[in-house]
Amino acid sequence: MANNTEIGKYDLGVYTMAKIRIVNMMVYGFHGIYEYEREQGQKFYFDVEVVTRDDKAADSDDAKDTVLTASIYSLVKDTVENKRFQLMQALAGHIGDKLIEQYGNIAEVTIKVRKPNVTINGPIDYVEVEVTRKA
């Protein structure tokens, strides 16, 4: 039986998570309820927050212990450019599901999607949806 000096701090749950964020990522995509939106496309803005299962990377300084921001960026960009959704909620949910599926170290991911060009008669900056997925 192992004594306490042989038990790592991660086994004890001392360090439980880290948050990784990408803020205001812009990607051109073809999403929307109206056909012209899916044909002409427009800019979408994303905030992605990943909560990891632990924060080993803070001590190890090793990329294998984290979720790389470049990988998150690539997955979001590829999804937005190569898939089509009518609803921003469906787009955000799909991205969250794919991130959790691809990276076993993710406990939770929150995706915010902003769409500045909407068919609302009135002065607004954008419409935003937020979807959270848990592993």
TORSEMI-364987 format. One record per atom (N, C-alpha, C, CB): residue in three letters; atom name; x, y, z. Coordinates in steps of 0.2 Angstrom, whole numbers, plus 2048, in hexadecimal, padded with zeros to 3 digits. Glycine has a CB too. Example, Ala and Ser with C-alpha at 12.3 -4.5 7.8 and 13.67 -1.06 7.14 Angstrom:
REM residues 2
resn:name:u:v:w
ALA:N:842:7E4:827 $
ALA:CA:83E:7EA:827 $
ALA:C:842:7F0:827 $
ALA:CB:839:7EA:82D $
SER:N:840:7F5:823 $
SER:CA:844:7FB:824 $
SER:C:840:800:827 $
SER:CB:846:7FD:81D $
REM end
This chain:
REM residues 135
resn:name:u:v:w
MET:N:804:7FA:800 $
MET:CA:800:800:800 $
MET:C:804:806:800 $
MET:CB:7FB:800:806 $
ALA:N:803:80B:7FC $
ALA:CA:806:811:7FB $
ALA:C:805:816:801 $
ALA:CB:805:815:7F5 $
ASN:N:80B:819:804 $
ASN:CA:80A:81E:809 $
ASN:C:808:825:806 $
ASN:CB:810:81E:80D $
ASN:N:807:829:80A $
ASN:CA:805:830:808 $
ASN:C:80A:834:804 $
ASN:CB:803:834:80E $
THR:N:810:832:805 $
THR:CA:815:836:801 $
THR:C:816:833:7FA $
THR:CB:81C:835:804 $
GLU:N:813:82E:7F8 $
GLU:CA:813:82B:7F2 $
GLU:C:80C:82D:7EE $
GLU:CB:813:824:7F2 $
ILE:N:808:830:7F1 $
ILE:CA:801:832:7EE $
ILE:C:803:839:7EB $
ILE:CB:7FB:832:7F3 $
GLY:N:801:83A:7E4 $
GLY:CA:802:840:7E1 $
GLY:C:7FD:845:7E3 $
GLY:CB:802:83F:7DA $
LYS:N:7FE:84B:7E2 $
LYS:CA:7F9:850:7E4 $
LYS:C:7F3:850:7DF $
LYS:CB:7FC:857:7E4 $
TYR:N:7F3:84E:7D9 $
TYR:CA:7EE:84D:7D5 $
TYR:C:7E9:847:7D7 $
TYR:CB:7F0:84C:7CE $
ASP:N:7EC:842:7DA $
ASP:CA:7E8:83C:7DD $
ASP:C:7E4:83F:7E3 $
ASP:CB:7ED:836:7DF $
LEU:N:7E7:843:7E6 $
LEU:CA:7E3:846:7EC $
LEU:C:7DE:84B:7EA $
LEU:CB:7E8:849:7F1 $
GLY:N:7DE:84D:7E4 $
GLY:CA:7D9:852:7E2 $
GLY:C:7DB:859:7E4 $
GLY:CB:7D2:850:7E4 $
VAL:N:7E1:85B:7E6 $
VAL:CA:7E3:861:7E8 $
VAL:C:7E2:866:7E3 $
VAL:CB:7EA:861:7EA $
TYR:N:7E4:865:7DD $
TYR:CA:7E3:869:7D7 $
TYR:C:7DE:867:7D3 $
TYR:CB:7EA:86A:7D3 $
THR:N:7D8:86A:7D2 $
THR:CA:7D3:867:7CF $
THR:C:7D1:869:7C8 $
THR:CB:7CD:868:7D3 $
MET:N:7D4:86F:7C6 $
MET:CA:7D2:872:7BF $
MET:C:7D6:878:7BD $
MET:CB:7CB:873:7BF $
ALA:N:7D6:879:7B7 $
ALA:CA:7D8:87F:7B4 $
ALA:C:7D3:882:7AF $
ALA:CB:7E0:87E:7B1 $
LYS:N:7D3:888:7AD $
LYS:CA:7CF:88B:7A8 $
LYS:C:7D3:88E:7A3 $
LYS:CB:7CA:891:7AB $
ILE:N:7D1:88C:79D $
ILE:CA:7D5:88F:797 $
ILE:C:7D0:892:792 $
ILE:CB:7D8:889:792 $
ARG:N:7D1:898:790 $
ARG:CA:7CC:89C:78D $
ARG:C:7CF:89F:786 $
ARG:CB:7CA:8A2:791 $
ILE:N:7CB:89F:781 $
ILE:CA:7CC:8A3:77B $
ILE:C:7C7:8A8:77A $
ILE:CB:7CD:89E:774 $
VAL:N:7C8:8AE:779 $
VAL:CA:7C3:8B4:77A $
VAL:C:7C3:8B7:773 $
VAL:CB:7C5:8B8:780 $
ASN:N:7BD:8B8:771 $
ASN:CA:7BB:8BC:76B $
ASN:C:7BF:8BA:764 $
ASN:CB:7BE:8C3:76C $
MET:N:7BF:8B3:763 $
MET:CA:7C1:8B0:75D $
MET:C:7BC:8B1:758 $
MET:CB:7C2:8A8:75E $
MET:N:7BE:8B4:752 $
MET:CA:7BA:8B5:74C $
MET:C:7BB:8B0:747 $
MET:CB:7BB:8BC:74A $
VAL:N:7B5:8AD:745 $
VAL:CA:7B5:8A8:73F $
VAL:C:7AF:8AA:73B $
VAL:CB:7B5:8A1:742 $
TYR:N:7B1:8A9:734 $
TYR:CA:7AB:8AA:72F $
TYR:C:7A8:8A4:72E $
TYR:CB:7AE:8AD:728 $
GLY:N:7A1:8A4:72F $
GLY:CA:79D:89D:72E $
GLY:C:797:89F:72B $
GLY:CB:79C:89A:735 $
PHE:N:793:899:729 $
PHE:CA:78D:899:725 $
PHE:C:788:896:729 $
PHE:CB:78E:895:71F $
HIS:N:785:89A:72E $
HIS:CA:781:897:733 $
HIS:C:77B:89C:734 $
HIS:CB:784:896:73A $
GLY:N:775:899:735 $
GLY:CA:76F:89D:736 $
GLY:C:769:89A:734 $
GLY:CB:770:8A4:732 $
ILE:N:763:89D:736 $
ILE:CA:75D:89A:734 $
ILE:C:75B:89B:72D $
ILE:CB:757:89D:739 $
TYR:N:75D:8A1:72A $
TYR:CA:75B:8A3:724 $
TYR:C:760:8A0:71F $
TYR:CB:75B:8AB:723 $
GLU:N:75E:89F:719 $
GLU:CA:762:89C:713 $
GLU:C:768:8A0:711 $
GLU:CB:75E:89A:70D $
TYR:N:766:8A7:711 $
TYR:CA:76B:8AC:70F $
TYR:C:771:8AC:714 $
TYR:CB:768:8B3:70E $
GLU:N:770:8AB:71A $
GLU:CA:775:8AA:71F $
GLU:C:77A:8A4:71E $
GLU:CB:772:8AA:726 $
ARG:N:777:89F:71C $
ARG:CA:77B:899:71B $
ARG:C:77E:899:714 $
ARG:CB:776:893:71B $
GLU:N:77C:89E:710 $
GLU:CA:77F:89E:709 $
GLU:C:785:8A4:709 $
GLU:CB:77A:8A0:704 $
GLN:N:783:8AA:70C $
GLN:CA:788:8AF:70C $
GLN:C:78D:8AF:712 $
GLN:CB:784:8B6:70C $
GLY:N:78B:8AC:718 $
GLY:CA:78F:8AC:71D $
GLY:C:790:8B3:721 $
GLY:CB:796:8A9:71B $
GLN:N:793:8B3:726 $
GLN:CA:795:8B8:72A $
GLN:C:79A:8B7:730 $
GLN:CB:78F:8BC:72D $
LYS:N:79C:8BC:733 $
LYS:CA:7A1:8BB:739 $
LYS:C:79D:8B9:73F $
LYS:CB:7A5:8C2:73A $
PHE:N:7A0:8B4:742 $
PHE:CA:79E:8B2:749 $
PHE:C:7A4:8B3:74E $
PHE:CB:79B:8AA:749 $
TYR:N:7A2:8B4:754 $
TYR:CA:7A7:8B5:759 $
TYR:C:7A6:8B0:75F $
TYR:CB:7A7:8BD:75C $
PHE:N:7AC:8AD:761 $
PHE:CA:7AB:8A8:766 $
PHE:C:7B0:8A9:76C $
PHE:CB:7AE:8A1:763 $
ASP:N:7AD:8A8:772 $
ASP:CA:7B1:8A7:778 $
ASP:C:7B0:8A0:77A $
ASP:CB:7AE:8AC:77E $
VAL:N:7B6:89D:77C $
VAL:CA:7B6:896:77E $
VAL:C:7BA:895:784 $
VAL:CB:7BA:891:778 $
GLU:N:7B6:892:789 $
GLU:CA:7B9:891:790 $
GLU:C:7B9:88A:791 $
GLU:CB:7B6:895:795 $
VAL:N:7BF:887:792 $
VAL:CA:7C0:880:793 $
VAL:C:7C2:87F:79B $
VAL:CB:7C6:87C:78F $
VAL:N:7BF:87B:79E $
VAL:CA:7C1:879:7A5 $
VAL:C:7C4:872:7A5 $
VAL:CB:7BB:87A:7AA $
THR:N:7CA:872:7A7 $
THR:CA:7CE:86B:7A7 $
THR:C:7CC:867:7AD $
THR:CB:7D5:86C:7A6 $
ARG:N:7CD:861:7AD $
ARG:CA:7CC:85C:7B3 $
ARG:C:7D1:85D:7B8 $
ARG:CB:7CC:855:7B0 $
ASP:N:7D7:860:7B6 $
ASP:CA:7DC:861:7BB $
ASP:C:7E1:867:7B9 $
ASP:CB:7E1:85B:7BC $
ASP:N:7E6:869:7BC $
ASP:CA:7EA:86E:7BA $
ASP:C:7F1:86C:7BA $
ASP:CB:7EA:874:7BE $
LYS:N:7F2:865:7B8 $
LYS:CA:7F9:862:7B8 $
LYS:C:7FE:867:7B4 $
LYS:CB:7F9:85B:7B5 $
ALA:N:7FC:86A:7AE $
ALA:CA:800:86E:7AA $
ALA:C:803:874:7AE $
ALA:CB:7FC:870:7A4 $
ALA:N:800:876:7B3 $
ALA:CA:802:87C:7B7 $
ALA:C:809:87A:7BA $
ALA:CB:7FD:87E:7BC $
ASP:N:80A:873:7BC $
ASP:CA:810:871:7BF $
ASP:C:814:86E:7BA $
ASP:CB:80E:86C:7C5 $
SER:N:812:86A:7B6 $
SER:CA:816:866:7B1 $
SER:C:819:86B:7AB $
SER:CB:812:861:7AE $
ASP:N:816:870:7AA $
ASP:CA:818:874:7A4 $
ASP:C:818:870:79E $
ASP:CB:81E:878:7A6 $
ASP:N:814:86B:79D $
ASP:CA:814:866:797 $
ASP:C:80E:867:793 $
ASP:CB:816:85F:79A $
ALA:N:80E:868:78D $
ALA:CA:808:869:789 $
ALA:C:804:863:789 $
ALA:CB:80A:86A:782 $
LYS:N:806:85D:78A $
LYS:CA:802:857:78A $
LYS:C:7FD:857:790 $
LYS:CB:807:850:78A $
ASP:N:7FE:85B:795 $
ASP:CA:7FA:85B:79B $
ASP:C:7F5:861:79A $
ASP:CB:7FE:85D:7A1 $
THR:N:7F4:864:794 $
THR:CA:7EF:869:794 $
THR:C:7EB:868:78D $
THR:CB:7F2:870:794 $
VAL:N:7E6:86D:78C $
VAL:CA:7E3:86D:786 $
VAL:C:7E6:874:783 $
VAL:CB:7DB:86E:787 $
LEU:N:7E9:873:77D $
LEU:CA:7EC:878:77A $
LEU:C:7E7:87D:776 $
LEU:CB:7F1:875:774 $
THR:N:7E8:883:777 $
THR:CA:7E4:888:775 $
THR:C:7E4:888:76D $
THR:CB:7E6:88F:777 $
ALA:N:7EA:887:76A $
ALA:CA:7EA:886:763 $
ALA:C:7E5:880:760 $
ALA:CB:7F1:885:760 $
SER:N:7E5:87B:764 $
SER:CA:7E0:875:762 $
SER:C:7D9:877:763 $
SER:CB:7E2:86F:767 $
ILE:N:7D7:87B:768 $
ILE:CA:7D1:87E:769 $
ILE:C:7CF:882:763 $
ILE:CB:7D0:881:770 $
TYR:N:7D3:887:762 $
TYR:CA:7D2:88B:75C $
TYR:C:7D1:888:756 $
TYR:CB:7D8:890:75B $
SER:N:7D5:883:754 $
SER:CA:7D4:87F:74E $
SER:C:7CE:87B:74D $
SER:CB:7DA:87A:74D $
LEU:N:7CC:878:753 $
LEU:CA:7C5:875:753 $
LEU:C:7BF:879:752 $
LEU:CB:7C4:871:75A $
VAL:N:7BF:87F:755 $
VAL:CA:7BA:884:754 $
VAL:C:7BA:886:74D $
VAL:CB:7BB:88A:759 $
LYS:N:7BF:888:74B $
LYS:CA:7C0:88B:744 $
LYS:C:7BE:886:73F $
LYS:CB:7C7:88D:742 $
ASP:N:7C0:880:73F $
ASP:CA:7BE:87B:73B $
ASP:C:7B7:879:73B $
ASP:CB:7C2:874:73C $
THR:N:7B4:879:741 $
THR:CA:7AC:878:742 $
THR:C:7A8:87E:73E $
THR:CB:7AB:877:749 $
VAL:N:7AA:884:740 $
VAL:CA:7A6:889:73E $
VAL:C:7A7:88A:736 $
VAL:CB:7A9:890:741 $
GLU:N:7AD:889:733 $
GLU:CA:7AE:889:72C $
GLU:C:7AB:884:728 $
GLU:CB:7B5:88A:72B $
ASN:N:7AB:87E:72B $
ASN:CA:7A9:878:727 $
ASN:C:7A2:874:728 $
ASN:CB:7AE:873:728 $
LYS:N:79F:877:72E $
LYS:CA:798:874:72F $
LYS:C:793:87A:72F $
LYS:CB:798:871:737 $
ARG:N:78D:878:72E $
ARG:CA:788:87D:72E $
ARG:C:782:87C:733 $
ARG:CB:785:87E:727 $
PHE:N:780:881:737 $
PHE:CA:77B:880:73C $
PHE:C:776:886:73B $
PHE:CB:77E:880:743 $
GLN:N:770:884:73C $
GLN:CA:76B:88A:73C $
GLN:C:76B:88E:743 $
GLN:CB:764:887:73B $
LEU:N:76C:88A:748 $
LEU:CA:76C:88E:74F $
LEU:C:773:88E:752 $
LEU:CB:767:88A:753 $
MET:N:774:894:755 $
MET:CA:77B:895:758 $
MET:C:77C:890:75E $
MET:CB:77B:89C:75A $
GLN:N:776:88E:761 $
GLN:CA:776:88A:767 $
GLN:C:779:883:764 $
GLN:CB:76F:889:76A $
ALA:N:777:881:75F $
ALA:CA:779:87A:75C $
ALA:C:780:87B:75A $
ALA:CB:775:878:756 $
LEU:N:782:880:757 $
LEU:CA:789:881:755 $
LEU:C:78E:881:75C $
LEU:CB:78B:888:752 $
ALA:N:78C:885:761 $
ALA:CA:790:885:767 $
ALA:C:790:87E:76A $
ALA:CB:78D:88A:76C $
GLY:N:78A:87A:76B $
GLY:CA:78A:874:76E $
GLY:C:78E:86F:76A $
GLY:CB:783:871:76E $
HIS:N:78E:86F:763 $
HIS:CA:792:86B:75F $
HIS:C:79A:86C:761 $
HIS:CB:791:86C:758 $
ILE:N:79C:872:761 $
ILE:CA:7A3:873:763 $
ILE:C:7A5:871:76A $
ILE:CB:7A4:87B:762 $
GLY:N:7A0:872:76F $
GLY:CA:7A1:86F:775 $
GLY:C:7A2:868:776 $
GLY:CB:79C:872:77A $
ASP:N:79D:864:772 $
ASP:CA:79E:85D:772 $
ASP:C:7A4:85B:76F $
ASP:CB:798:85A:76E $
LYS:N:7A6:85E:769 $
LYS:CA:7AC:85C:766 $
LYS:C:7B3:85D:76A $
LYS:CB:7AD:85F:75F $
LEU:N:7B3:862:76E $
LEU:CA:7B9:863:772 $
LEU:C:7B9:85E:778 $
LEU:CB:7B8:86A:775 $
ILE:N:7B3:85D:77B $
ILE:CA:7B3:858:780 $
ILE:C:7B5:851:77D $
ILE:CB:7AC:857:784 $
GLU:N:7B2:84F:777 $
GLU:CA:7B4:849:774 $
GLU:C:7BB:848:773 $
GLU:CB:7B0:848:76E $
GLN:N:7BE:84E:770 $
GLN:CA:7C5:84D:76E $
GLN:C:7CA:84E:774 $
GLN:CB:7C7:853:769 $
TYR:N:7C9:851:779 $
TYR:CA:7CE:852:77F $
TYR:C:7CB:84F:785 $
TYR:CB:7CF:859:780 $
GLY:N:7CE:849:788 $
GLY:CA:7CC:846:78E $
GLY:C:7CD:84A:794 $
GLY:CB:7CF:840:78E $
ASN:N:7D1:84F:794 $
ASN:CA:7D2:853:79A $
ASN:C:7CD:859:79B $
ASN:CB:7D9:856:799 $
ILE:N:7C8:85A:797 $
ILE:CA:7C3:85F:797 $
ILE:C:7BD:85C:79C $
ILE:CB:7C0:861:791 $
ALA:N:7BC:860:7A1 $
ALA:CA:7B6:85F:7A6 $
ALA:C:7B0:863:7A3 $
ALA:CB:7B8:861:7AD $
GLU:N:7B1:869:7A1 $
GLU:CA:7AC:86D:79F $
GLU:C:7AE:872:79A $
GLU:CB:7A9:871:7A5 $
VAL:N:7AA:874:795 $
VAL:CA:7AB:879:790 $
VAL:C:7A5:87D:78F $
VAL:CB:7AD:876:789 $
THR:N:7A6:884:78F $
THR:CA:7A1:889:78D $
THR:C:7A3:88C:787 $
THR:CB:7A0:88E:793 $
ILE:N:79E:88D:782 $
ILE:CA:79F:890:77C $
ILE:C:79A:896:77C $
ILE:CB:79E:88B:776 $
LYS:N:79D:89C:77A $
LYS:CA:798:8A2:779 $
LYS:C:799:8A3:771 $
LYS:CB:79A:8A8:77D $
VAL:N:794:8A4:76E $
VAL:CA:794:8A6:767 $
VAL:C:790:8AD:766 $
VAL:CB:790:8A0:762 $
ARG:N:793:8B1:763 $
ARG:CA:790:8B8:761 $
ARG:C:78F:8B9:75A $
ARG:CB:794:8BE:764 $
LYS:N:789:8BB:758 $
LYS:CA:788:8BC:751 $
LYS:C:786:8C4:751 $
LYS:CB:782:8B8:74F $
PRO:N:78A:8C8:74D $
PRO:CA:788:8CF:74D $
PRO:C:783:8D1:748 $
PRO:CB:78F:8D3:74C $
ASN:N:782:8CD:743 $
ASN:CA:77E:8CF:73E $
ASN:C:777:8CB:73E $
ASN:CB:781:8CE:737 $
VAL:N:772:8CD:741 $
VAL:CA:76C:8CA:742 $
VAL:C:766:8CE:740 $
VAL:CB:76B:8C8:74A $
THR:N:761:8CA:73E $
THR:CA:75B:8CE:73C $
THR:C:756:8D0:741 $
THR:CB:757:8C9:737 $
ILE:N:759:8D5:745 $
ILE:CA:755:8D8:74B $
ILE:C:755:8DF:749 $
ILE:CB:758:8D6:752 $
ASN:N:74F:8E2:749 $
ASN:CA:74E:8E9:748 $
ASN:C:74F:8ED:74E $
ASN:CB:747:8EA:745 $
GLY:N:755:8EF:74F $
GLY:CA:757:8F3:755 $
GLY:C:75E:8F3:756 $
GLY:CB:753:8F0:75B $
PRO:N:760:8F8:75A $
PRO:CA:768:8F9:75B $
PRO:C:76A:8F4:760 $
PRO:CB:769:900:75D $
ILE:N:76E:8EF:75D $
ILE:CA:772:8EA:762 $
ILE:C:779:8E9:75F $
ILE:CB:76E:8E3:762 $
ASP:N:77D:8E7:763 $
ASP:CA:784:8E5:761 $
ASP:C:784:8DE:75E $
ASP:CB:789:8E5:767 $
TYR:N:781:8D9:762 $
TYR:CA:781:8D2:75F $
TYR:C:77C:8CE:763 $
TYR:CB:788:8CF:760 $
VAL:N:77B:8C8:761 $
VAL:CA:777:8C3:765 $
VAL:C:77C:8BE:767 $
VAL:CB:771:8C0:760 $
GLU:N:77B:8BB:76D $
GLU:CA:780:8B7:770 $
GLU:C:77C:8B1:773 $
GLU:CB:785:8BA:775 $
VAL:N:77F:8AB:772 $
VAL:CA:77D:8A5:775 $
VAL:C:783:8A2:779 $
VAL:CB:779:8A0:771 $
GLU:N:781:89E:77F $
GLU:CA:786:89B:783 $
GLU:C:784:894:784 $
GLU:CB:788:89F:789 $
VAL:N:788:88F:783 $
VAL:CA:787:888:784 $
VAL:C:78C:885:788 $
VAL:CB:786:884:77D $
THR:N:78B:881:78D $
THR:CA:78F:87E:791 $
THR:C:78E:876:791 $
THR:CB:78F:880:799 $
ARG:N:794:873:790 $
ARG:CA:794:86C:78F $
ARG:C:798:869:795 $
ARG:CB:796:869:788 $
LYS:N:796:864:798 $
LYS:CA:79A:860:79D $
LYS:C:79C:859:79B $
LYS:CB:797:860:7A4 $
ALA:N:7A2:857:79C $
ALA:CA:7A4:850:79B $
ALA:C:7A1:84B:79F $
ALA:CB:7AC:850:79B $
REM end
